Amino acid sequence: MPEAKNKNIQGSAARKKAGAQKARTSPAKRPRRKKRKPKKVNIGVWTAVGIAASVILALAVMFISQGGGGGHETGAKVPPGDWRYGIDISHHNAGDIVWDSLYVLTDKRGKTIRDHHLAKDIRPVSFVFIKATEGVSMVDKDFKRNWQDAGRSGLRRGAYHFFRSSKDGEAQARLFIKTVGDLRFKDLPPVLDIETIHRGGSRKKLNEEALKWLRIIEEHYGKKPIVYAGASFAKDYLSKDITENYPVWIAHYEKDQPAFEGWTWWQFTDKAVVKGVPGLVDLSVMRK
C-alpha cells in the first residue's frame, strides 16, 4: 500500500507540472470590444438654418423700413375729424419718395399703416412742406430735388427755413429767397421754423430777428409767411406781434387739438406711416 500511494502522488505532481507548462504557453483570451457607431452631428445644419433665418429677418426689416411691402407696419394714430393731411420733409427723410402715390391710410383703430389691404380709410396727402435753408449759410442738400419733384406731382408745396435765433434775420431771409426763388400761384406761403433760443440769443433778440425775416419775406413774395413752433414755445417765447399777425402752424403731439388759439396747421406726430414715404414722417392736418 505505501508504494501505490507514492505512485499516485508522483502522477498527480506530473499532471500539475504539465498543466502549468500549458498555461504558460497558451495566450490569454482578451474580451472583445464592441465597435461604437459614429454619432451624427447636426451642428452644421442648424448653424446654416440659423444664419439663413437671420439674413431673411434682416432683409425683411430693411424692406419694410424703406417703405416696401405691406405687412402690419403701423404708425401714429390720426386725430378724429375731417382734415386735409400734409407732410414735411428734409434730407433726414432718406430714400425715394413716390410723389404721385402719397396717401394716409388708417386701420380700424385709426393708426397710420402702409398696407392698403388693411386700410379702413384712405386720404390723399394734400400738401408738403420742404426744408430749404437753415441759419445764414446752410442749404438742405435734398431741397432742389424734393422741390422739383413735388412741383411735378401737382401737390401744394411750401418751403421752410429753420431759424437760428442768434443770427441776423435779414441775412437768413436773403439766403431763403436766393435758394427758393420764385413761387407758383398755388404754392403755400414760406414758413419760418422757430424751435429754440440758440446760444448767444435771447427772447428779445429772437423776436426782433424773426420779425425781420417775416417782414422781408412778406414784402418779397407778397403773402404772409407761416410761423411754425411748438405749442408751449409759441406761448412762452413768441411775441403777439408774431402770433397775432401771421398764420401759425403748431407742433402738438397730443390726441387733443392744440389749445393755442388761431392755429391753421397742426403737426400732431413725427412718427406717422405714410404710403409713398420710406420710414416714419412728420404728419400735419390743415383746417378746411
PETARA-V354246 format. One record per residue. N is the residue number from 1. PHI is phi in whole degrees, -180 to 180 (* if undefined). OMEGA is omega as a letter, one per 30 degrees, with the letter a starting at -180 (none if undefined). D_LAST is the distance of its C-alpha to the last C-alpha in whole Angstrom. Layout:
BEGIN
N/PHI/OMEGA/D_LAST
N/PHI/OMEGA/D_LAST
END
This chain:
BEGIN
1/*/l/144
2/-62/a/143
3/-68/l/144
4/-62/a/141
5/-63/a/139
6/-64/l/139
7/-65/l/138
8/-62/a/135
9/-65/a/134
10/-65/l/134
11/-64/l/132
12/-65/l/129
13/-65/l/129
14/-65/l/129
15/-66/l/126
16/-63/a/124
17/-65/l/125
18/-65/l/124
19/-66/l/121
20/-66/l/120
21/-64/l/121
22/-63/a/118
23/-65/a/116
24/-72/a/116
25/-86/a/116
26/-92/l/113
27/-68/a/109
28/-75/l/107
29/-82/l/104
30/-94/l/101
31/-67/a/98
32/-78/l/95
33/-91/l/92
34/-76/l/89
35/-74/l/87
36/-86/l/83
37/-76/l/81
38/-63/l/78
39/-77/l/75
40/-81/a/72
41/-102/a/69
42/-106/a/65
43/-59/a/64
44/-62/a/63
45/-64/a/61
46/-69/l/59
47/-62/l/58
48/-63/l/57
49/-63/l/55
50/-63/l/53
51/-64/a/53
52/-61/l/51
53/-64/l/49
54/-64/l/48
55/-64/a/47
56/-62/l/45
57/-64/l/43
58/-62/l/42
59/-65/l/41
60/-65/l/39
61/-63/l/37
62/-64/a/37
63/-63/a/36
64/-68/a/33
65/-65/l/32
66/-90/l/32
67/91/a/29
68/-89/l/32
69/64/l/33
70/-129/a/31
71/65/a/32
72/-118/l/31
73/-65/a/29
74/-127/l/26
75/-130/a/24
76/-62/l/22
77/-84/l/20
78/-87/l/16
79/-73/l/15
80/-66/l/14
81/136/l/11
82/-99/a/8
83/-120/l/7
84/-97/a/7
85/-101/l/10
86/-149/l/13
87/-119/l/16
88/-130/a/18
89/-136/l/22
90/-154/l/25
91/-66/l/29
92/-69/l/29
93/-87/a/27
94/-74/l/31
95/106/a/31
96/-88/l/30
97/-92/l/26
98/-90/a/25
99/-66/a/23
100/-91/a/23
101/-138/l/22
102/-95/a/19
103/-139/l/18
104/-99/l/17
105/-105/l/19
106/-128/l/20
107/-90/a/23
108/-67/l/24
109/-91/a/24
110/87/l/20
111/-86/l/22
112/-72/a/21
113/-137/a/24
114/-107/a/25
115/-87/a/27
116/-69/l/25
117/-67/a/28
118/-101/a/27
119/-80/l/23
120/-92/a/22
121/-139/a/19
122/-130/l/18
123/-127/l/14
124/-74/l/14
125/-77/a/14
126/-95/a/12
127/-152/l/13
128/-144/l/16
129/-105/a/17
130/-122/l/21
131/-68/l/24
132/-108/a/26
133/-143/l/28
134/-151/l/30
135/63/a/32
136/-105/a/34
137/-144/a/36
138/-90/l/34
139/-114/l/32
140/-61/a/30
141/-66/a/32
142/-104/a/30
143/-60/a/28
144/-57/a/29
145/-65/a/29
146/-62/a/26
147/-64/a/24
148/-69/a/26
149/-64/l/25
150/-64/l/22
151/-65/l/22
152/-68/a/24
153/-76/a/22
154/91/l/19
155/-68/l/16
156/-73/a/14
157/-120/l/17
158/-141/l/17
159/-107/l/21
160/-128/a/21
161/-117/l/25
162/-85/a/26
163/-82/l/28
164/-105/a/31
165/-67/a/32
166/-91/a/36
167/-106/a/35
168/-66/a/35
169/-66/l/32
170/-66/l/33
171/-62/l/34
172/-68/l/31
173/-66/a/29
174/-65/l/32
175/-63/l/32
176/-63/a/28
177/-62/l/29
178/-63/a/32
179/-78/a/30
180/-81/a/27
181/76/a/28
182/-75/l/26
183/-108/l/23
184/-80/a/21
185/-60/a/19
186/-85/l/16
187/-66/l/17
188/-74/l/15
189/-63/l/16
190/-60/a/19
191/-121/l/19
192/-105/a/22
193/-92/a/22
194/-113/a/24
195/-122/a/26
196/-160/l/29
197/-97/a/32
198/-82/l/35
199/-57/a/38
200/91/a/40
201/-105/l/37
202/-153/l/36
203/-61/a/33
204/-63/a/34
205/-65/l/34
206/-57/a/31
207/-68/l/29
208/-64/a/32
209/-72/l/31
210/-65/l/28
211/-65/l/27
212/-58/a/30
213/-59/a/27
214/-62/a/24
215/-71/l/26
216/-66/a/28
217/-66/l/25
218/-63/l/23
219/-66/a/26
220/-70/a/27
221/-96/l/24
222/74/l/23
223/-148/a/19
224/-70/l/18
225/-71/l/18
226/-98/l/16
227/-109/l/18
228/-104/l/18
229/-164/l/20
230/-68/a/21
231/-59/a/20
232/-71/l/24
233/-66/l/25
234/-61/a/23
235/-69/a/24
236/-88/a/28
237/-122/a/28
238/-89/a/25
239/-75/l/26
240/-67/l/24
241/-60/l/25
242/-92/a/23
243/-71/a/20
244/-98/a/20
245/-117/a/20
246/-134/l/18
247/-61/a/14
248/-115/l/15
249/-114/a/14
250/-100/l/16
251/-94/a/18
252/-151/a/18
253/-92/l/20
254/-131/a/20
255/-73/l/19
256/-86/l/18
257/-63/a/15
258/-60/l/16
259/-77/l/18
260/-63/a/17
261/-77/l/16
262/83/a/13
263/-71/l/12
264/-110/l/9
265/-120/l/10
266/-132/l/12
267/-86/a/15
268/-101/l/16
269/-163/l/19
270/-116/a/22
271/-132/l/23
272/-91/l/21
273/-102/a/23
274/-124/a/21
275/-64/a/23
276/104/l/24
277/-120/l/24
278/-65/l/27
279/68/l/28
280/-97/a/25
281/-147/l/22
282/-69/l/19
283/-130/a/16
284/-129/l/13
285/-123/l/9
286/-122/l/6
287/-65/l/4
288/-83/none/0
END
